[in-house]
């Protein structure tokens, strides 16, 4: 039950008890009922309206109900019902105005006992004051508890929204990760297969079947690797690379050499353990760089450099002596470099491409590690 509804019920109960009066004083039943009806109507119907129309109307409400309550208390002969109606007024004041104002009203209400004999008035006044202050405190606690529940509900709603956004972001990130993995892994292997098949076709024409068979066997191996890469990406169950990074890069450069572009591998500094996600990103960077060398550079040679010289940074370079990039051509054209930049940026690293037309290209990846 809401606070307003509970106070409305209390108002009706108090109105019903008004004719009972008290044992000490005479009760003017008809005037009491009429005054009580006006008071109750304002309390039940007028109060919700005043709540919606600002502080000025709230002050008017209190200024009307307070003297009307005093009058009702006198007409009813100090009936308990009249005191209950004044309790309702204190509660309404807490809901409408600042708490100090409500306590001020609670302090004023006991003055209704001034016409009594001094000792009786003091005794009754203190009792009424205690009741009014208690009503103000309880109402304030109820209001605060209600406000806390509303704030908690709003916080839960915001958390649900944030959780939904986080889930959506995680989904997008996972899709991007899978897209990068498919491009970096599958694209690399298929490029090697294509180069091997082209070389095999060229060798077949010379009659060197043994060499052609070797190239086809390597193309078949790359096809198996491509299939394994697809399964890993689609299932999204990638495990950290078990092979050391230097061994993986050496295998990668050997594949590039076998595909027709002689590729060297260098290590600078002292190798050290780095996080699996950093290793994976550096391996993928080398894959992407060598794939671009084979597809676009028309290079005679390439080199992969893994540099541990800096204490808190690992650098990977993929260099070639190919065509380079024309001045009016974007250096990050294609999904591969875009995906590589996203992957490396997620680790706090950076990717740069340095090239002069006709003088080759250097892809540099720097990652904390």
C-alpha positions in Angstrom: 0.0 0.0 0.0 1.3 3.5 -0.9 1.9 6.2 1.7 -0.9 8.3 0.2 -3.4 5.5 0.3 -2.4 4.6 3.9 -2.9 8.2 5.0 -6.3 8.3 3.2 -7.4 5.3 5.1 -6.2 6.8 8.4 -8.2 10.0 7.5 -11.4 8.0 7.1 -10.8 6.1 10.3 -10.2 9.4 12.2 -13.3 11.0 10.7 -15.5 8.0 11.8 -14.2 8.4 15.4 -14.8 12.2 15.6 -18.4 11.9 17.1 -17.1 9.9 20.0 -15.6 13.0 21.5 -13.9 12.7 24.9 -15.0 12.1 28.5 -14.0 15.6 29.7 -15.4 17.9 27.1 -18.7 18.4 25.2 -18.8 17.4 21.6 -20.8 19.5 19.0 -21.6 16.5 16.8 -23.1 18.2 13.7 -20.5 21.0 13.4 -17.8 18.4 14.1 -19.0 16.2 11.3 -19.3 19.0 8.8 -15.9 20.5 9.7 -14.4 17.0 9.7 -15.9 16.2 6.3 -14.3 19.4 4.8 -11.0 18.5 6.4 -11.1 14.9 5.2 -12.2 15.9 1.7 -9.2 18.3 1.4 -6.9 15.7 2.8 -8.1 12.8 0.6 -8.8 14.7 -2.7 -6.8 17.9 -2.4 -3.5 16.5 -1.2 -2.7 14.4 -4.3 -3.5 17.5 -6.4 -1.3 19.7 -4.3 1.6 17.2 -4.7 1.6 17.8 -8.4 1.5 21.6 -8.3 4.5 22.8 -6.5 5.6 24.2 -3.2 3.4 27.3 -3.2 0.2 25.2 -3.2 1.8 23.0 -0.5 2.2 26.0 1.8 -1.5 27.0 1.1 -2.6 23.5 1.9 -0.8 23.5 5.3 -2.1 27.0 6.1 -5.7 25.9 5.5 -5.6 22.5 7.2 -3.7 23.6 10.3 -6.4 26.2 11.6 -9.1 23.9 10.4 -7.7 21.1 12.4 -7.5 23.3 15.5 -11.1 24.2 15.0 -12.1 20.6 14.6 -10.2 19.7 17.8 -12.2 22.3 19.7 -15.6 21.3 18.2 -15.1 17.6 18.8 -14.1 18.2 22.5 -10.5 17.1 22.0 -11.6 13.9 20.3 -8.9 11.3 19.5 -10.1 11.5 15.9 -9.2 15.2 15.7 -5.7 14.4 16.9 -5.4 11.6 14.3 -6.3 14.1 11.6 -3.6 16.4 12.8 -1.2 13.5 12.6 -2.2 13.1 9.0 -1.4 16.8 8.4 2.1 16.4 9.9 2.6 13.4 7.6 1.4 15.4 4.6 3.7 18.2 5.5 6.7 15.9 5.5 5.7 14.7 2.0 5.1 18.3 0.7 7.7 20.5 2.3 11.3 20.3 3.8 11.6 18.3 7.0 12.3 21.4 9.3 8.9 22.8 8.2 7.2 19.6 9.1 8.9 19.6 12.6 7.7 23.2 12.9 4.1 22.2 12.3 4.6 19.3 14.8 5.7 21.7 17.4 2.8 24.2 16.8 0.1 21.5 17.0 0.4 20.9 20.8 -0.6 24.5 21.3 -4.2 23.4 20.9 -4.0 22.4 24.6 -3.4 26.0 25.8 -7.0 26.5 26.9 -6.6 23.7 29.4 -5.5 24.0 33.0 -1.7 24.5 33.1 -0.7 21.1 34.3 -3.3 19.3 32.2 -2.3 21.4 29.1 1.4 20.7 29.7 0.8 16.9 30.1 -1.5 16.7 27.1 0.8 19.0 25.1 3.9 16.9 25.7 2.0 13.8 24.7 0.7 15.3 21.5 4.2 16.7 20.7 5.6 13.2 21.1 3.0 11.8 18.8 3.5 14.4 16.1 7.3 14.2 16.1 7.0 10.4 16.0 4.7 10.7 13.0 7.1 13.1 11.2 10.1 10.8 11.8 8.3 7.7 10.7 7.0 9.4 7.5 10.4 10.7 6.7 11.9 7.2 7.1 9.2 5.7 4.9 9.9 8.4 2.3 13.6 7.8 2.4 13.1 4.0 2.1 10.8 4.5 -0.9 13.3 6.8 -2.5 16.1 4.3 -1.9 14.0 1.5 -3.5 13.4 3.7 -6.5 17.0 4.6 -6.9 17.9 1.0 -6.5 15.4 0.1 -9.2 16.9 2.7 -11.5 20.4 1.4 -10.7 19.3 -2.1 -11.6 17.8 -0.8 -14.8 21.0 1.0 -15.7 23.0 -2.2 -14.9 20.7 -4.2 -17.2 21.3 -1.6 -19.9 25.0 -1.7 -19.4 25.0 -5.5 -19.3 23.1 -5.5 -22.6 25.5 -3.0 -24.1 28.5 -5.0 -22.8 27.1 -8.2 -24.3 26.5 -6.5 -27.6 30.0 -5.0 -27.6 31.5 -8.4 -26.7 29.6 -10.0 -29.5 30.9 -7.4 -32.0 34.4 -7.8 -30.7 34.2 -11.5 -31.0 32.9 -11.2 -34.6 35.8 -8.9 -35.4 38.2 -11.3 -33.8 36.9 -14.2 -35.8 37.0 -12.1 -38.9 40.6 -11.1 -38.3 41.5 -14.7 -37.5 39.9 -16.0 -40.6 41.6 -13.4 -42.8 45.0 -13.7 -41.1 45.1 -17.5 -40.9 43.0 -18.8 -43.7 44.1 -16.0 -46.1 47.7 -16.7 -45.4 47.4 -20.4 -46.1 45.3 -20.0 -49.2 47.8 -17.5 -50.6 50.6 -20.0 -50.1 48.5 -22.7 -51.8 47.9 -20.4 -54.7 51.6 -19.6 -55.1 52.5 -23.3 -54.8 50.0 -24.3 -57.5 51.1 -21.5 -59.8 54.7 -22.6 -59.4 53.8 -26.3 -59.9 52.0 -25.4 -63.1 55.1 -23.6 -64.4 57.3 -26.6 -63.4 55.0 -29.1 -65.0 55.7 -27.5 -68.4 59.4 -28.2 -68.0 58.8 -31.9 -67.3 60.4 -31.8 -63.8 57.7 -33.9 -62.3 59.6 -34.6 -59.0 59.8 -30.8 -58.3 56.2 -30.3 -59.3 55.1 -33.2 -57.0 57.0 -31.6 -54.1 55.2 -28.3 -54.7 51.8 -30.0 -54.8 52.6 -31.8 -51.6 53.4 -28.5 -49.9 50.2 -27.0 -51.3 48.3 -30.0 -49.9 49.9 -29.4 -46.5 48.9 -25.8 -46.6 45.3 -26.9 -47.5 45.2 -29.0 -44.3 46.5 -26.1 -42.3 43.8 -23.8 -43.8 41.1 -26.4 -42.9 42.4 -26.6 -39.3 42.4 -22.8 -39.2 38.8 -22.6 -40.3 37.8 -25.1 -37.7 39.6 -23.2 -34.9 38.1 -19.8 -35.9 34.5 -21.0 -36.4 34.5 -22.9 -33.1 36.1 -19.9 -31.4 38.1 -22.3 -29.2 41.5 -21.1 -30.0 44.2 -22.2 -27.5 47.4 -20.3 -26.9 50.1 -21.2 -29.5 52.1 -24.1 -28.0 55.1 -23.6 -30.4 57.6 -20.8 -29.3 57.2 -17.6 -31.3 60.6 -17.8 -32.9 60.0 -21.3 -34.1 56.6 -20.3 -35.5 58.1 -17.3 -37.3 60.9 -19.5 -38.7 58.4 -21.9 -40.0 56.4 -19.0 -41.5 59.5 -17.6 -43.3 60.4 -21.1 -44.6 56.9 -21.4 -46.1 57.3 -18.0 -47.7 60.6 -19.0 -49.2 59.1 -22.3 -50.5 56.3 -20.3 -52.1 58.8 -18.3 -54.2 60.0 -15.3 -52.2 63.3 -16.0 -50.4 62.6 -14.8 -46.8 65.1 -14.5 -44.0 64.5 -14.4 -40.3 66.5 -12.4 -37.7 66.3 -12.1 -33.9 67.7 -9.0 -32.2 68.3 -8.9 -28.4 67.7 -11.7 -25.9 64.4 -13.6 -26.3 62.1 -13.5 -23.3 58.7 -14.8 -22.3 55.8 -12.6 -23.4 52.1 -13.0 -23.0 50.3 -15.5 -25.3 48.1 -12.8 -26.8 51.1 -10.7 -27.6 52.8 -13.7 -29.3 49.6 -14.4 -31.2 49.4 -10.8 -32.5 53.1 -10.7 -33.6 52.6 -14.0 -35.4 49.5 -12.8 -37.1 51.3 -9.6 -38.1 54.1 -11.6 -39.7 51.5 -13.7 -41.5 49.8 -10.6 -42.8 53.0 -8.9 -43.9 54.3 -12.0 -45.8 50.9 -12.6 -47.4 51.0 -9.0 -48.7 54.5 -9.5 -49.9 53.5 -12.5 -52.0 50.3 -11.0 -53.3 51.3 -7.5 -54.1 55.0 -6.6 -53.7 56.6 -8.6 -56.6 59.6 -8.7 -54.3 62.8 -10.7 -54.9 63.4 -11.1 -51.2 61.9 -10.4 -47.8 63.1 -10.4 -44.1 61.3 -10.9 -40.8 62.9 -9.3 -37.8 61.9 -10.0 -34.2 63.5 -7.4 -31.9 63.7 -7.8 -28.1 66.2 -5.0 -27.7 63.9 -2.7 -25.7 63.0 -3.8 -22.2 59.3 -3.2 -22.3 58.6 -3.4 -26.0 58.7 -6.1 -28.6 59.1 -5.0 -32.3 58.4 -7.1 -35.4 59.4 -5.9 -38.8 58.5 -7.4 -42.2 60.7 -5.9 -45.0 60.7 -6.5 -48.7 62.5 -5.1 -51.7 59.3 -5.0 -53.9 57.4 -2.3 -55.7 56.5 -0.4 -52.5 53.4 1.9 -52.3 52.6 4.7 -54.7 52.4 8.2 -53.1 48.7 8.4 -53.9 47.8 4.9 -52.6 46.6 4.4 -49.1 49.0 2.3 -47.0 46.3 0.4 -45.1 44.1 -0.6 -48.0 42.4 -3.9 -47.4 40.9 -5.7 -44.4 44.2 -7.2 -43.4 45.9 -4.1 -42.2 42.7 -2.7 -40.7 42.2 -5.9 -38.7 45.9 -6.0 -37.7 45.7 -2.4 -36.4 42.6 -3.3 -34.4 44.3 -6.3 -32.9 47.5 -4.5 -32.0 45.7 -1.4 -30.7 43.8 -3.7 -28.3 47.1 -4.6 -26.7 48.3 -1.0 -26.4 50.6 -1.3 -29.4 50.9 0.4 -32.8 51.4 -0.5 -36.5 53.2 1.6 -39.0 53.9 1.1 -42.7 56.9 2.8 -44.3 57.4 2.7 -48.0 58.8 4.5 -51.0 57.5 3.7 -54.5 59.9 1.2 -56.1 62.0 0.8 -53.0 60.1 -1.8 -51.0 58.1 -1.7 -47.9 58.5 -2.2 -44.1 55.7 -3.2 -41.9 56.5 -2.5 -38.2 54.5 -3.7 -35.2 55.4 -2.6 -31.7 53.6 -4.2 -28.7 54.3 -3.8 -25.0 55.8 -7.0 -23.7 
